[in-house]
Amino acid sequence: SSRTKLCRRCRDAKHNAKRWNAARLATVSRRAEAVSIVAFCRTGTARLIAERGFRYSEIAAALGVPERSLRRWFAGDGLPQLARVAGLAEAMTALLRREGLI
């Protein structure tokens, strides 16, 4: 039998459900942000490779991520950790600006 989890503070099942749903929505929102930033990084990576002759290893070093991770994100096989997304976007923006692509 499954038991309904109760809120620790007020022991109310409905209150707990609201808190859980709010946390879930926040996670979904952060994940959507991660997907859009990865798409931005894919586009930026493609431009750096095509227009400037960069290699994955150079881009990965500039972004501070392992080359293997960058290749997986570029292929659409994964997403970066949510905590790392904002820094990744800033690093890609700085790299593209330095190369005169934005």
C-alpha positions in Angstrom: 0.0 0.0 0.0 1.3 3.4 -0.9 1.2 6.1 1.8 0.7 9.8 1.1 3.6 11.9 2.2 2.7 14.6 4.7 4.2 18.0 5.0 6.7 17.9 7.9 5.6 21.3 9.1 1.8 21.0 9.1 1.2 17.3 8.4 -1.2 18.3 5.6 -1.1 16.1 2.5 -2.5 18.8 0.2 0.1 21.3 1.3 2.9 18.8 0.7 1.5 18.2 -2.9 1.7 21.9 -3.6 5.2 22.1 -2.4 6.3 19.1 -4.4 4.6 20.4 -7.6 6.3 23.8 -7.1 9.7 22.1 -6.8 8.9 20.0 -9.9 7.9 23.0 -12.0 11.1 24.8 -11.0 13.2 21.8 -12.1 11.3 21.6 -15.4 11.9 25.3 -15.9 15.7 25.0 -15.2 15.8 22.0 -17.6 14.1 24.0 -20.3 16.7 26.7 -19.8 19.5 24.1 -20.0 18.1 22.8 -23.3 18.0 26.3 -24.8 21.5 27.1 -23.6 22.8 23.8 -25.1 21.1 24.7 -28.4 22.9 28.1 -28.2 26.2 26.3 -27.5 25.6 23.9 -30.4 25.1 26.8 -32.7 28.2 28.6 -31.4 30.3 25.5 -31.6 29.2 24.8 -35.2 30.1 28.4 -36.1 33.5 28.3 -34.4 34.3 25.0 -36.2 33.0 26.2 -39.6 34.1 29.8 -39.7 37.2 29.8 -37.5 38.6 26.3 -37.9 38.4 25.5 -34.1 38.6 21.9 -32.8 36.4 20.5 -30.2 39.3 20.3 -27.8 39.9 24.1 -28.1 36.3 24.9 -27.5 36.0 22.5 -24.6 39.1 24.1 -23.0 37.7 27.6 -23.4 34.4 26.5 -21.9 36.1 24.6 -19.1 34.3 21.3 -19.8 35.6 17.9 -20.9 35.8 17.4 -24.7 33.7 14.3 -24.4 30.9 16.2 -22.7 30.9 18.9 -25.4 30.7 16.2 -28.1 27.8 14.6 -26.4 25.9 17.9 -26.0 26.6 18.7 -29.6 25.3 15.4 -30.8 22.2 15.8 -28.6 23.0 12.9 -26.4 23.0 14.8 -23.1 22.7 18.0 -21.1 25.1 19.7 -18.8 24.4 19.7 -15.1 21.8 22.4 -14.2 24.2 24.1 -11.8 26.7 24.6 -14.7 24.3 26.0 -17.3 24.7 29.7 -16.5 28.5 29.6 -16.5 28.4 27.7 -19.8 26.3 30.3 -21.5 28.6 33.1 -20.3 31.7 31.3 -21.4 30.3 30.6 -24.9 29.2 34.2 -25.2 32.6 35.4 -24.3 34.3 33.0 -26.7 32.0 34.1 -29.6 32.6 37.8 -28.8 36.3 37.3 -28.7 36.2 35.7 -32.1 34.0 38.4 -33.5 31.0 36.1 -34.2 28.5 38.1 -32.2 
